[in-house]
């Protein structure tokens, strides 16, 4: 429904939708603004990657709806989620759309916001700490370092990315910056490693995988580009994980001892 339709049907919005970033998992990394909204929300529609500790912050009187979209488990398709947000905003004052990490970083927050604006629904974004920054940090990996890296690229490893836009240009990514951070990269890791190798990255390039970053059950797998696929198979390492590639990964050895404790 567009703004005109919404108005002509006389279904004025009572409320506002807040696209809130829940951060990567550790509840201590939730923003004060986001927490305040969860505490006074009338409805919260949340994603699968939002941690239980964050869900526990939600106003007990609020309606909670799981819109989880983990691989192969589509609870609600994207259009249904957006439609639901529009309907809830016509009924309630504070509607929170809670997303893992940051809503505007590989979270489809931009798409949802666009559709809400088109439907005439007031909407605001509340940024969160993205897993691509927090998971490496909790593994003792700074993304930049004056000696090792002065640039970072955030890229999706999800195969569907090419459906909507030209495919990820791994050749350009390989040479575009000194640190590469890949979201949704585990499933496609053999292909990604192959592409980066063809692009000329050395087999010795350090690589780290951080699973369930910032949570109490965070796991890490550290290796080299030439051996990581085999290591993943051996360890049975799975999603959700962030992949970090570049010399900064070597800092892990020294800094991982100072790992923050999840709150
Ligand atoms: N908007 C989110 C990303 C959504 S895409 C953000 O800003 O973090 C989903 C991908 O994010 C997962 O496949 C995984 O690569 C990454 N991810 C999300 N939470 C994570 C966590 N706690 N630890 C490691 N990776 C995570």
Boltz pocket constraint, residues with backbone or C-beta under 6 A from the ligand:
constraints:
  - pocket:
      binder: B
      contacts: [[A, 23], [A, 24], [A, 25], [A, 49], [A, 99], [A, 100], [A, 101], [A, 102], [A, 103], [A, 104], [A, 105], [A, 106], [A, 107], [A, 129], [A, 130], [A, 131], [A, 132], [A, 135], [A, 182], [A, 183], [A, 184], [A, 185], [A, 210], [A, 211], [A, 212], [A, 213], [A, 214], [A, 215], [A, 239], [A, 240], [A, 241], [A, 242]]
      max_distance: 6.0
